[in-house]
């Protein structure tokens, strides 16, 4: 992905963006895991990438996040926090416009 | 755990938190600096208070359930969600028994911490989480094992305060912004409210929330009184309201901030002795500063009235009037040949008439004016058109820019020649300034926290932070970008000591020549110009 900035063109790999998004999501309060997306990936060990899907469109980054949230939390607030935190970190570190950002709560973890 | 007691504790916590809401909002830089942590916590706590008011629970377990549910439903924002988990873990343990003991409280703190940590994949230290964990660890210490619940709570509260103070050591964003964690600070205020509710002690008076009106702003107010008086009172149970009422009788521009143990007082009065006496009557007075506000104005008038002595100055072609703030700057401009200096600048713009009067008092027919502030340039131009003399305005936007231009001023040369040389110098000079932010803001893409140093280069914010050296280095690097070899620093009236900073500057720029003068200007600890 090529970002046009005041200081010139900067190439940012999709992996790097995925990692930033995954990291920001994993540090968001309420998120106990990032979800796997398919049956196959569920068999793989947990990793940061799996709950994150990043796509660069003409109007900016399109991001889909799938997270597992702790039981007994207000889901709307958790989703809001994840969203604003990811947005903030991306804007701070990458500076690319965000076309869309979806936070899916895949599961609620209970004990 | 009785409903009545829990109601009382929740109200006490809520009351104390509300008193600190704005301060906590202002601290908020993590996870997203949107300044709502205090507000979110207040709203979360309020919903708990309301749910308890409506509750009809008759046993401990039912009370716990109601509180947990209210915290969950009412949770607002990130800090509210974390707090709801802390509450849940805490009351789940307390709900097991009807009574409350130190051992049970300790287990409750542990439950609060564990529950809070369980709900995040990668806990970030230096946040509310760290604070509740350290409070739990304190409660488990052997020394507290046989103490009364009240004493345990006090010890836990102290540990929480300590943990909050250390949050910047754990989280870089906090250290960079020069703040402690907002959520952690909120948690401690909630705990303080509860502890004081439980022990029946009165809450310490909350520090006055920083209003838009700071000391800097109030300095700019005009006053009919003569002395600007500032001092700090240290004591034990200082009564802010009472002191304010007394001071109000003797002056204006009054500002009293602080808490029961320390108050900072600012007042304009004709009787500073009386103001100090009010201070010494209730505590120990320190850091006294008394400035005669009429002195500088009077000095200026004297100079203007004196007029010139034309015979001694007959060889002079060109006179020069400069506007600048600070005694040191006045001396600098005078020593560089300014014929008249008008006190003024950012906080005190002179009128066109002030400038015309000064121009008329200069013993030459041709006069240059250095406005030294972007807000004064227009006034100076207006004055130029009002005066009968040939007046040229050298549009210096800052004191340091004017200072650079001043280096080329030769009174025995023609006004045209001087104007040309000074404009050339102005063009080539790069200016910077370092001030202290009076409130949180975002300027030119720089996030600024109240009280942090803010560095500007050619009027554009470029860097902000709590570390002066970092800010200074960045500003110096930028003003030297054009390869200039000479740097002048004008120190303000509240400039910090520079010894180490200048040494490291010279180390970083071995070919640079640095000159430092005491400018004495207000509001700007450092003004810089590179030539």
Interface residues (C-beta under 8 A of the other chain):
Chain A: X26 X27 X28 X29 X30 X31 X32 X33 X34 X69 X70 X72 X73 X74 X77 X78 X80 X81 X84 X85 X88
Chain B: X31 X32 X33 X34 X68 X72 X73 X75 X76 X77 X78 X80 X81 X82 X84 X85 X88 X118 X119 X120 X121 X122 X124
